[in-house]
C-alpha cells in the first residue's frame, strides 16, 4: 500500500487551540493517520501520513474551517508510514524562534514562484541564503547559497548580525524546506532594516514539484524530518 505524506503550514490567528487540537486529533485518529501537527496563536504547522483517500477526507474537514480554506499541502509518497505515532501539540510558536518582531502576518518578504526562482538566484547582485541548518544543507542546496552554519533556527539572528548589512546586502533571496522558516526569516530581516527581501514560495519541496528536472538548479537531496531522510523525487502540491 502506498502512503501519502503531506507537509503544510499557515500563519493565521488561532485563539481556540485546545478545542482545535481535540478536533484534529480525533479526526486523524479515526482515520489511523500518523505524524505531528503543531498549533500556536500564530498558526498551524504539520506533516502527516495516511492513504490518499484518508488525506482527502481529513483536509476536506480542515479546509471547512474558514481559517484554513486556502491551505496548501506539499505531498510525497512512501512505502509505509514514516511516522511511528500521532501527535497534535499546542506550542507558543509553530516554529520556535523567540523574536516576536518576526511576524509574517505583518512584514513578510516577497514570495517568488518556483518558475521565477532560477533567474533571481542567478543574479550576481542577489545574496542567496539557505536558512536551514548545517546538516540539512549538507544533503543538498542551490548554487551560490550561503550556509549560515546554524545548528538551530534560533541561531539565525546571530548569523544576520555577524554576516549581513542592509547597505551591503541590498537584495536577499532565501529558501528553506517547505517555506515556513523563510516566512519568519524574511519578517525578521525586514524588521531589522532589510527592505528588498525575497523567499521561495512553498520552499524546496514546491520547487521540486513545479520545476522540470532539466531546468532545475537544485543540487543533491532535500532533507526531511522523518524516516525518509531525503526527498529526491518531486512531491506534488495540492
N, C-alpha and C positions, 0 to 999 in steps of 0.2 A: 504493500500500500504506500502510495506517495503522500507525504506530509507537506503542507504549505506552511511556510514560516513568514509571518508578517511583522514588519517593523513600522512604527508610526509614532507621531507626536503632534501636539498642538499647544501653542501658548494661548491660553484663554482663561479668564477668571473662573475659578471653581470655589464656591462657598458652601458646598454640601458634600464635602469629600467623604465623610463617614457613610452617608446614605448611598452615594455613588459607588463607593468601594463594595458595599454589600451587594448591590445590584449586579455589578460587573463580575464579582467573584461567583455569585450564584449562577449567572448565565454561562460563564466559562466552565464551571464545574459540571453543570448539567450536560455540557457538550463534550466532556472529557478532554478539554483543551489544556495546554500547559504553557508555561512561560511566566513573564513578570510584567506587571503594569504598575507604574508609579503615578500617584495623584498628589497634587500640591495646589496651593492657592493660585499658582501661575499657570497650571495646565496639566496635561497628561502626556505620558511617555511610556511606550511599551514595546515588547517583542514577544509574540505568542505563536504557538504552533497548533495545527489541527488539520483535519481533512478540508478540502476545498469547500465542500458543502457546509461544514460547520463554520468555516470562516465567513461565508456568505450570510449565514444566519446571525452570527454574532455582530458583524459590522452593520447589518441592517438594524439591529437593535440599538447599537451605539449611535449610529447616524440619525436615529429617530429623535435624539436629543438635539435641539437646535444648535447647541454649542459645538457639536461635532458633525454637523450636517455635511461640511466640506472636507472632512478628514481624509487624507491621502495615505495609503499604505504602500510600502515597498516590499514586494513579495518574492520569496525564493522557494526552493523545494529541497526536501531532504528525504532520505530513505526511511527515517524513523524520527520520532520526537527528539529534537536536540536539547530539550529541557527535561529535567527529572521531575519537576513538580509545578504547581500553580501558585503564584504569589501576586496579590494585589495589595500594595502598600501605600500608606499616606506619609508623605515627606514634607519638609519645609520647602524644597525645590525639586523640580523634576530632573534637574541637572545641577549637582552641587557646585557652587561657585563662590558664594559668600559676598557678592558685590551687588547690592540692590540697584545700583545705577545701571547695571547691565540688564535692562528691561526691554526685551524685543517688542513688546506691545507699544513702546513709546519711541524707540530710536533705532530700529534695526537697520542694517545696511541695505544695499540694493541687491535684489535677487538676480542672479544670472542663470538663464536657462542653459541646460546642457549643450544645446546646439550652438550657443554663443561662447561657451567656456574656452574652447581651444584658442580662439582669436584673442581673448582677454589675457590669458596667461602667457601667450607668445609675445606680447608687447613688452619690450625691454624696460619700459618706464613703469611697469607694474611690479610691485613687490608681492610675490606669491608665498602664502604661509599655509602650511599644513598644521591645523590646530589640534591634531590628535597627539597621543603620547608616543614616546620613542619606540616602544615595542610594536605599536600598530604601524608606524611609519616604516619600520624595518621590513614589513611584509610587502609593501608597495606604496607608491606615491606618484605625483605628477612631476614632470621635468621642472627644474628651477625652483622647486618648492623649498622653503626654509623649514628646517626641523627645529622647533623651539627647545627641544631637549627636555621636555617635561615628563614627569612620571605620573602626574595627575593634572586634571584641568585647573585645579586651584592654583597651580604654579604659573599659569598663563600671564597674569598681571605682572609678575616679576620679569618674565621674558619681555613684555612690552616696555617696561620701564628701562630695562638694560639694553634693548636692541632696536627699538623703534622711536622715531621722532617725527611729529606731524609735518615739519618743514622739509624733511629729507625723504620720508616715505609718504609721498603725497597721494598715491593711488595704491590701494591694497586689495588683493583678492585672496579670499580664504576658502578653505574647504574642510570637510570632515566626513564621517561615515554616512550619516543619514540626514544631516543638515541642522540638527538641534544645537550642537556645540557652536557652530558658526553663528547661529542666531544670537547667542549670548556674547560670543567673542566680538561680533560686529557692533552690538549695542555697547559693549564696554569701550571699544575703540572710539566710537562716536561720542561717548560721554567724556572722553579724555582728549578731545581736540583733533581727532582724525575725521575729516569730512568726507573723503572720497573712498568709501569702503564698500566692497562687493563680496558676495558669497555665493557659492554654487548651490542653486536651488535643488533641494532634495538630496544633496550630498553625493558622495561617490556612487552609492547604490543607484541613484537615479541616473547619473551619468552613464553607468554601465548598461542600464536598461534602455537608454534613449540614443546613445551614440553608437553607430555601427563600428564593429571591431576594426575594420580597415581605416577608420578615421580617428580611432581612439588614441589619446596621448597617455593613457593610464599605463603604468609600468608595474607589473607584479600582481599580487593578490590583495584583496580588501579584507583586513582583519575584522571579524565579527565576534561578539561576545557570547558565543555558545559553542557547542561541541563540533560545529562545522569548521571552526578555526579561521578559514579564509574563503572568501567568495570569489571565484574566478568566472563563473558563468553569469551572464547578465540576469538580474532578477526582473520581474515585471512589476509595473505600477498600476494601482487601481485607484 
